[in-house]
């Protein structure tokens, strides 16, 4: 919200919009849920309308410096479908899949220019659990977000695979966990995203590369194992209202 420019880096100043308007969102949705045995499937169709949508945009400050501001870019609409699936294809394996696909558009006026963008966006969140034995589990995960087109330019796809393994010993009192986060191996360009902003009078693009192939090893030991299930506190408000 601070309207004074601050130096972000050598090519960019950043400031807030003191006249920023709040977003107002209209949402309508309808869904179904199907359960069979331990498996489940849910689907949800939705429409979301946003007045005064807020976007990160740029203007020219001088020949080599852009001024970045977060301001209202017009009105946005999203029409999409969400699907969540939980499957037990085998007794020792579970697949959890969540996906979202929607068409997103922005129409408005920004810095005396007409804004009219639209694209189809999809995301995937999936995990697979495998109980190799009663004391050894493996989990594989993937988060994926496709390319998006905001009011100016475009944001590239972003994905993040991971792998974790857990082995227990001594009647499950001792547990050793190995995690491989942001799995890449120099092959997939994981955990990086290119953000491009372009108008008639400027062009800027930055490829944000985050840490990949992070290996973590954890060891836990439980001295006392509770003989009874722990009863969590219940919300009186939640029970009465819902």
C-alpha positions, 0 to 999 in steps of 0.5 A, spaced: 500 500 500 505 504 500 505 509 494 513 511 495 517 507 490 522 503 493 528 500 490 527 492 488 533 491 484 537 495 479 532 495 473 526 495 478 522 500 482 516 497 486 511 501 490 503 500 492 497 503 490 494 508 495 488 508 491 487 500 491 480 498 491 478 491 494 476 485 490 469 483 490 468 476 488 461 472 486 462 465 486 457 459 484 458 452 484 455 445 484 458 438 485 457 431 486 461 426 490 461 418 489 464 413 494 465 406 493 469 401 497 475 405 500 475 409 493 472 416 492 471 421 486 468 428 487 467 433 481 466 441 482 464 446 476 464 453 478 464 460 476 468 466 479 467 473 477 472 478 480 471 486 480 477 490 481 482 484 480 489 486 483 495 484 478 502 486 478 504 490 473 509 495 470 510 502 467 516 505 464 520 509 470 526 511 465 530 508 459 533 502 463 528 502 470 521 499 470 516 501 476 512 495 478 506 496 482 500 492 484 493 495 482 486 494 479 486 491 472 479 491 471 474 485 472 476 477 471 472 471 470 474 464 471 469 458 469 472 451 471 472 444 473 475 441 479 476 433 480 479 430 486 480 422 486 482 417 491 484 410 489 486 404 492 488 400 486 492 395 490 492 393 498 499 396 499 498 402 494 494 409 494 493 414 489 491 421 490 489 426 484 487 433 484 486 437 478 483 444 476 482 446 469 479 453 468 478 459 463 481 465 466 480 472 462 481 479 464 477 485 461 479 492 463 483 499 462 490 500 465 494 506 464 489 508 459 490 502 455 485 496 454 486 490 457 483 483 454 487 477 456 484 470 456 487 463 457 486 456 459 489 454 466 490 447 469 494 445 475 495 437 478 497 435 485 498 428 485 501 423 490 502 416 490 503 412 497 506 405 497 507 400 503 512 396 501 512 392 507 509 394 514 515 398 516 517 401 509 513 406 505 514 410 499 511 416 497 511 420 490 508 427 489 508 432 483 505 439 483 504 442 476 501 449 474 501 451 467 502 457 464 498 463 466 496 470 462 495 476 467 494 483 465 501 484 462 505 478 459 505 471 461 508 467 467 511 460 465 509 453 467 511 451 474 512 444 477 515 441 483 516 433 484 518 430 490 520 423 493 520 421 500 521 414 504 520 412 511 523 406 515 521 404 522 524 400 527 524 397 534 516 396 533 515 403 530 519 407 536 524 409 531 523 412 524 528 414 519 525 418 513 529 420 507 526 426 503 528 428 496 525 435 495 524 439 488 527 433 484 530 435 478 537 431 476 538 437 471 533 434 466 526 437 467 527 444 469 523 443 476 522 449 481 523 454 476 519 459 473 519 465 467 515 471 468 515 476 462 512 482 462 511 486 456 507 492 453 508 496 447 514 500 450 517 495 454 519 488 455 522 484 461 523 477 463 526 474 469 527 466 470 526 465 477 531 458 479 530 456 486 534 450 489 533 443 486 535 436 489 534 438 496 536 431 500 533 431 507 534 425 512 530 425 519 531 420 525 525 420 530 525 416 536 518 415 540 520 413 548 512 412 550 507 410 545 500 412 547 495 406 548 489 409 547 487 414 541 488 421 543 481 425 543 482 432 540 478 438 543 472 439 539 469 446 537 463 448 541 461 453 536 463 448 530 459 443 532 453 447 533 454 451 527 455 445 522 
